[in-house]
Amino acid sequence: MPGALDGIRVLDLSTLVQGPQAAAYLFNLGAEVIKVELPEIGDVGRHVDILADYGGFSSVYIACNRGKRSVALDLRNDGGRVAFLRLVETADVIVSNFKPGTMEGWNLGYDELSATNPRIIWAAGSYLGPLGPDAEREGADMVGQAAGGIVSTSGYDGNAVSPVGTLVADHCGAQNLVVGVVSALFARERTGRGQKIETSLLGGQIWLQSMEYTHASLTGNRVNRTNGGHPLVDTLYGVFPTADGYLAMAGCPDHLWPKLVDCVEHPELADNPRFGTYFCTPEIKAELRAAFEPIFRERTTAEWTERLTRFEQRFAPVRSHADVLADPQAYANDYLVKVDHPDWGEVSLVGSPISMSDTPTRWGTEVQELGQETEMVLLEAGFTWDDIEDLRQRGAF
């Protein structure tokens, strides 16, 4: 069955994570994605965490580029631009994440490309946004997290701050870019014209923390460290050590409180009228934590998982990636999928975080070598073999 974006062609010029993951999401939704990479070097993501047992591809490149067709073109010279502009004629979306001004410097900015194809949607991600005094600064996920403020709230008081354990700034930037592209495609159905879309790591991190920024702005108070929970959520909310690991509690609503008391087998908790209310005060939250920390240490994580499940509590064991890779729940929803790869055998890969009843999502399996389909894509665009050889001589690839 065709996907929601069946018939949409995306030219993915981007590198590493923010742009490539956005284009990968569009592929999941049914779009054709042609990845345009610099000859001989390719996407920088090809060189991060190379996996020798998997064709020399990197985990970053596999994660963000499965299913895409790889074309090698040097957009910095005339031959590369000529070839690229021919591809733009039949494209719907351009995705990039270069420093602002880079595409314009190659005469491939929105104004130039919309003159070639007025329906083109020109989508660009950056570090700090396209405007302002710092617009041309370069950055990546780590500095996106730091600039956006999320690092300052991580960890415990008295200890060093730490970034989030995934590329959260890149991933938020990718999600925002996808929303912009899909919205522009919808608008184009009414107007007939494409448009320019720009997102950034900084903007994504601010949006991600909208609750925290609202609190800071309206109260004038800084947002404190997480300290195992969340600084603004005053309830039984956070991570607690067990006898052999950790578990996380997402608060206990009033109607579940009697069951929790029975679950932990500490009836004296029911005698404290301050504890039976879902949301409380920072002081009561501290008392709750002090009361439950020794309780949760009494049993293993597996024992608590069984008991808390039986007593219908809102919780989760703190799991490793290996734990999740073995979880049937993730596979039941195609969040993880087992695929039979022609070279790697059966492997588990990330599927899609959404499901659609009439236009199902998909996931790529093949990962292409740099420039694997350059000639084929150019032939499909109307170039002859003589044209392709001329482009080669002009340094296009």
Order of alpha helices (4+ residues) and beta strands (2+ residues): beta-alpha-beta-alpha-beta-alpha-beta-alpha-alpha-beta-alpha-alpha-beta-alpha-alpha-beta-beta-alpha-alpha-alpha-beta-alpha-alpha-beta-beta-alpha-alpha
